[in-house]
Amino acid sequence: MQRRYLFTVLVILLLSISLGYALLTTNLNIVGTTVVKDNKWDIYFDNVQVRTGSVTASTPAIDTNKTTVSYSVTLNLPGDYFEFTVDAKNAGTIDGMIFAVSSKLNGTEITTLPNYLEYSVTYSDGIAIQNNHLLEAGKTETYKVRVGYKKDITKDDLPSTEQTLNLTFSVTYVQADENAVKPGHPESFSTDSWSTIISAVKSGNTSVYNVGDTKTVDMGEFGAHTLRIANTSTPVECSTEGFSQTACGFVLEFADVITTHNMNSTSTNAGGWPVSEMRTYVNTDIYNALPTELKNGIIDTTVLSGHGSTTGETNFTSTDKLYLLSRREVWDYTGESDTAQGQTRQLDYYADLNVTPSNYSSVIKQKNGVSSSWWLRTAISNNGFTYVNGSGSFSFTYAYDVTGVSPAFRLG
């Protein structure tokens, strides 16, 4: 009978924190070296790097066996934190994989942390460390350890007495088998899974994703369509009260036209985008056609929309998963007929291409390989809405007309 060898490596991170004049001590242990025939099991720590912005502390030190990292730091004030990275190297000839991950607070599995504390151990790009993650022979993974005294807390969140917290993070490695999977590190927008992309966006590690990158998505009865990164920046204006979030953060838009639909079944734009039949359509039929894995990362977006001269004096606000773009978000147009133009900005994608009302060929989208018009959410006079025509310029038409549907949404 062939015997299967099981090797376990335990990574233990011990933190003691006393807030105020506290001393925080961490022990991070990986133990395990063995030889089986000509095979070698050898995982160890190397290359500790303290991250910029950390409070002054003792330099994290790796012991002579390269199995323990220890340091001490004092967290005096809200906002203080200490963060470092350390490489876990597999210098052996046997692939390892994570068998179990455990996080404990004072000896008990963590369900919640004190309101004043932040603590995490992840890969250096923010991806969560999970069971079955592979550490191949000859490869290196980098862990990031962060502990901090939260800044955005209230007086009620502060401890009334000095607190000592012992935090333990442990990872058990075993010999890799058929269940092993590579950690989902971001590599390419076109090939990464949606879960990897969403994790990267949430952790802010999107440097490998560029504005203009595209990815095909299967939408069932609607067929396969192309999503494009339309925006990655969040300038200060996005924090302005009443500012539309539609061109802020990590925005994806369809680079083609999915289908056609009217904005309303009658000739009216009363109530604008929020009460339009189109809004219901894109947030039900179109949204529900997206893969579940992708929908899990789509966040609610505050959407400001122009009212047009026939629909009142106040711009409209709605909260949507999916939304149509406005005229300002495409051409950076500030004409008075778009009454909400001052509450949004041009998307990075169109700004990078210098799209203006006189330079618009790159705005063209296709449906089934043919240039097609597509709706915008901007209401205008005469019971109509704005749309993009087949040449990439903007035009106006009645709400009951049938025009292309090409929405956008944000991940986070």
CORNORHU-V322093 format. One record per backbone hydrogen bond with DSSP energy under -1.0 kcal/mol. NH is the residue of the N-H (numbers start at 1). CO is the residue of the C=O. E is the energy in kcal/mol with one decimal. If there is no record, write none. Layout:
NH&CO&E + NH&CO&E
//
This chain:
9&173&-1.2 + 11&171&-1.8 + 12&29&-1.0 + 13&169&-1.5 + 14&27&-1.6 + 15&167&-1.7 + 17&165&-1.3 + 20&75&-1.4 + 24&73&-2.3 + 26&71&-1.6 + 28&69&-1.9 + 29&12&-1.4 + 30&67&-2.8 + 34&41&-1.6 + 36&39&-2.3 + 39&36&-3.5 + 41&34&-3.0 + 43&32&-1.0 + 44&89&-2.0 + 45&66&-2.9 + 46&87&-1.7 + 49&85&-2.5 + 51&83&-2.6 + 54&51&-1.6 + 55&81&-2.5 + 58&72&-2.1 + 61&70&-2.6 + 63&68&-2.2 + 66&63&-1.8 + 69&28&-1.6 + 70&61&-2.0 + 73&24&-1.4 + 79&149&-3.6 + 80&77&-2.4 + 82&147&-2.7 + 84&145&-2.0 + 85&49&-2.7 + 86&143&-1.9 + 87&46&-2.6 + 88&141&-3.6 + 89&44&-3.0 + 90&139&-2.6 + 91&42&-2.3 + 93&40&-2.6 + 94&40&-1.1 + 96&135&-2.6 + 97&174&-2.7 + 98&133&-2.0 + 99&172&-4.4 + 100&172&-1.2 + 102&170&-2.5 + 104&168&-2.9 + 105&108&-3.3 + 106&166&-3.6 + 108&105&-1.7 + 110&103&-2.7 + 117&114&-2.0 + 118&148&-2.3 + 120&146&-2.5 + 122&144&-2.1 + 123&127&-2.5 + 124&142&-2.3 + 126&123&-2.3 + 132&98&-4.1 + 133&130&-1.5 + 134&181&-2.5 + 135&96&-3.4 + 138&90&-2.7 + 139&136&-2.2 + 141&88&-2.2 + 143&86&-2.7 + 144&122&-3.5 + 145&84&-2.9 + 146&120&-2.5 + 147&82&-2.3 + 148&118&-2.8 + 149&80&-3.2 + 150&116&-2.4 + 153&151&-1.9 + 157&154&-1.1 + 165&17&-1.3 + 167&15&-1.9 + 168&104&-2.6 + 169&13&-1.2 + 170&102&-2.9 + 172&100&-2.7 + 173&9&-2.1 + 174&97&-2.9 + 176&95&-2.5 + 180&177&-1.8 + 181&132&-3.0 + 185&183&-2.2 + 192&188&-2.9 + 197&193&-2.3 + 198&194&-2.9 + 199&195&-2.2 + 200&196&-2.3 + 201&197&-2.4 + 202&198&-2.5 + 203&199&-1.9 + 205&200&-2.1 + 209&206&-2.0 + 212&229&-2.4 + 213&210&-2.5 + 215&227&-2.2 + 217&225&-3.0 + 219&223&-2.2 + 222&219&-2.1 + 223&220&-2.0 + 225&217&-2.6 + 227&215&-3.1 + 228&253&-2.9 + 229&213&-2.5 + 230&251&-2.6 + 231&251&-1.4 + 238&235&-1.9 + 239&236&-2.1 + 240&237&-1.6 + 243&240&-1.9 + 244&343&-3.4 + 245&302&-2.5 + 248&245&-1.4 + 249&233&-2.3 + 251&231&-1.9 + 251&249&-1.1 + 252&409&-3.0 + 253&228&-2.4 + 254&407&-2.1 + 255&226&-2.9 + 257&366&-2.5 + 258&405&-2.3 + 261&403&-2.5 + 263&399&-1.5 + 264&399&-2.2 + 268&266&-2.0 + 272&269&-2.6 + 276&273&-1.5 + 278&263&-1.8 + 280&276&-1.3 + 281&277&-2.2 + 282&278&-2.7 + 283&279&-1.7 + 286&281&-1.8 + 287&282&-1.2 + 288&284&-2.9 + 290&287&-1.6 + 295&291&-2.4 + 296&292&-1.9 + 297&294&-2.0 + 299&410&-2.1 + 301&320&-2.4 + 303&318&-3.3 + 305&316&-2.6 + 311&308&-1.2 + 316&305&-2.7 + 318&303&-2.1 + 320&301&-2.3 + 323&408&-2.1 + 331&327&-2.3 + 332&328&-1.5 + 338&335&-1.7 + 341&338&-1.6 + 343&340&-1.9 + 347&329&-2.2 + 349&230&-2.7 + 351&347&-2.4 + 352&348&-3.0 + 353&349&-1.0 + 354&351&-1.6 + 355&350&-2.6 + 356&359&-1.7 + 359&356&-1.4 + 363&360&-1.9 + 364&361&-1.3 + 367&370&-2.9 + 370&367&-1.3 + 372&365&-2.9 + 374&388&-1.8 + 375&404&-2.8 + 376&386&-2.4 + 377&325&-2.6 + 380&384&-2.3 + 385&397&-2.1 + 386&378&-2.4 + 387&395&-2.2 + 388&374&-3.2 + 389&393&-3.0 + 392&389&-1.8 + 395&387&-2.8 + 397&385&-2.0 + 399&383&-1.5 + 401&398&-1.5 + 403&261&-2.0 + 405&259&-2.5 + 408&323&-2.8 + 409&252&-2.4 + 411&250&-2.2 + 412&297&-1.8
//
